[in-house]
Amino acid sequence: MTARLLLLLALLLPAAADAAGTISRAELKALRDSGAPVTLVDVRSSAEYAGGHIPGAINIPHDQVAGRAAELGQGQVVLY
């Protein structure tokens, strides 16, 4: 399975979260610093996102991720 599919499964099926994996804040920073393509997706509501989010993150509420998968871009996708 691709990493993108695993991340989508993690949202849709909580038991799949272990298969998709998790990363620490330090690992996310290292990934972003490496210059590798990474898309950060804030899966909270639009109101929560408006209240503050990681710079560069896009907002796709968790119940819309599967239907908006085309917006996830290339490379690594990190959902939070």
C-alpha positions in Angstrom: 0.0 0.0 0.0 1.1 3.5 -0.6 1.8 5.9 2.3 -1.1 8.1 1.2 -3.6 5.2 1.2 -2.4 4.2 4.7 -2.9 7.7 6.0 -6.4 7.8 4.6 -7.1 4.4 6.1 -5.8 5.7 9.5 -8.5 8.3 9.4 -11.3 6.0 8.3 -10.4 3.0 10.4 -8.7 3.8 13.7 -7.2 0.3 13.9 -5.2 1.1 10.7 -3.4 4.0 12.4 -0.7 1.6 13.6 -0.1 0.6 10.0 0.1 4.2 8.8 2.5 5.1 11.5 3.1 8.2 13.6 5.9 10.7 13.6 7.2 12.9 16.3 7.5 16.7 16.2 11.2 16.3 15.7 10.7 13.9 12.8 8.2 16.2 11.2 10.7 19.1 11.5 13.5 17.1 10.0 11.2 16.0 7.1 10.3 19.6 6.4 13.9 20.8 6.8 15.1 18.2 4.3 13.2 19.8 1.5 11.3 16.7 0.7 7.8 17.3 -0.6 5.4 17.1 2.4 1.8 18.2 2.7 0.5 19.0 6.2 -3.2 18.5 6.6 -5.0 19.8 9.7 -8.1 17.6 10.0 -9.9 19.8 12.6 -12.9 21.9 11.8 -12.5 25.1 9.8 -13.1 27.1 13.0 -10.4 25.3 14.9 -8.0 25.7 11.9 -8.8 29.5 11.8 -7.8 29.7 15.5 -4.3 28.5 14.7 -2.5 25.9 12.8 1.0 24.8 11.7 2.3 27.3 9.1 1.8 25.8 5.6 -0.8 23.3 6.6 -4.0 23.0 4.6 -7.4 22.4 6.3 -9.4 19.4 5.3 -11.8 18.3 8.1 -11.5 14.6 8.9 -14.9 13.8 7.5 -13.9 15.2 4.1 -10.4 13.7 3.6 -11.5 10.7 1.5 -13.5 12.9 -0.9 -10.7 15.5 -1.2 -7.8 13.2 -1.6 -6.8 14.9 -4.9 -5.8 18.0 -2.8 -3.2 16.1 -0.9 -0.4 16.8 -3.4 2.8 14.8 -4.0 5.2 13.3 -1.6 4.6 12.6 2.1 1.2 13.5 3.6 1.0 14.2 7.3 -2.4 14.4 8.9 -2.8 16.0 12.3 
